[in-house]
Amino acid sequence: MDFYIISPLIPALLCMEKFYGISNVPPSTERYETMSVSSSNSLFSSVLLCILLKNSSQPIGTTHDVSLLNFQTNPESAELVEVLRRASMADRTIILTIVEEAWTGTGSVLDLFLESFRIGQETKWLLNHLIIVTVGRQAFQYCKSLHPHCFQLTPIGVSKPPTGEQLHKHSRDRHDLLHKVLQLGYNLVFTVVDVKWFRNPIPHFNPQDEVTIPCGLELKYGSNKQDRGLFYVKSNDISVEFFNYLKLVGVLYPDTPFESLCEIATEQEIMEMHGMRIKFLDNAYFGGFCQPLQNNSEVYTMQANCCEKTESKVHDLKLVLDDWNNFTGQSSNNSLGTLSSWRAPDKCIQ
């Protein structure tokens, strides 16, 4: 390999080795082979980036206190701190979802999401700890009309769900938000808004592990491992530093496809390098439109994945909620009947 091709990154990589304890170039040396010779600005940016990230980290035991001080100096961050305080469980756990304007409004994906908590088994109380992060003013106003814990991520909304480069930026913004929540000392249950909650999965999360997640191999996406729209991250120094690492990699390699947390979690070398402990939940209890569940009666969550059109998603999610209502309506003597199959996906597979 030509030395001059990677020379602008050497200071950043040396910084990563010192700061993160990484002796190998993350995440793969193959990425360098496609890089052209960078200018002196790239050298300066790499060094500056590492310095900024290093200064943003804190010694063990001080992450929450120092980060809280820094966040309160920014109006938007101070608002985030306040909504986290209001929604937090006793053990500093919150549930968080992100919704765009296209998925808000009467009869929307957001409406159906909230309804699933109301009709699920012992899930209604979880709404007290759910934070809805909105992308856009209209989405924020609609959220406030429905729910007590809303946070506006950006001042300008979008007219449709993100795709292409916009989706890539959306994924980075989501990562940054989750990173902030962890820095502030809150354990995080992230859920996509097109996931329906029918049972409470939180008792299955191991508080000793940094990440708890159901992962599945989705046929439509080949070898990609999808996270079923749900995961838990414990806030501690290990998880915060791991998200620091992901942020650094994302900035150094902005054109790299954004990996799902499942794909990252299965990269054993990287996880072990950071001391990240992972618990994989049984996929049999966390369904999606991509792959149906074998035992529908034991479902915890159901995601409307493999469905691009919003109208089709709303139609099929209504079918899911109706099927669940019919299923729970069969109960007698506090026992449930059998849910043999879902009517969805219907329009989502056309």
Secondary structure, DSSP 8 states (H G I E B T S, - for coil): --HHHHGGGHHHHHHHHHHH---S-SS-GGGGGG-----HHHHHHHHHHHHHHHHH---TT-HHHHHHHHHTTSHHHHHHHHHHHHH--TTSEEEEEEEEGGG-STT-HHHHHHHHHHHSBT-GGGGGGEEEEEESHHHHHHHHHH-S-EEEEESS--SS---HHHHHHHHHHHHHHHHHHHHTT-EEEEE-TTEEESB--GGGS-TTSSEEEE-EE-GGGTT-EE-TTEEEE--SHHHHHHHHHHHHHHHHSTTS----HHHHHT-HHHHHHTT--EEEE-GGGEEESSS--S-GGG-SEEE--S---HHHHHHHHHHHHHHHHHHHHT-BTTB---------SSGGG-
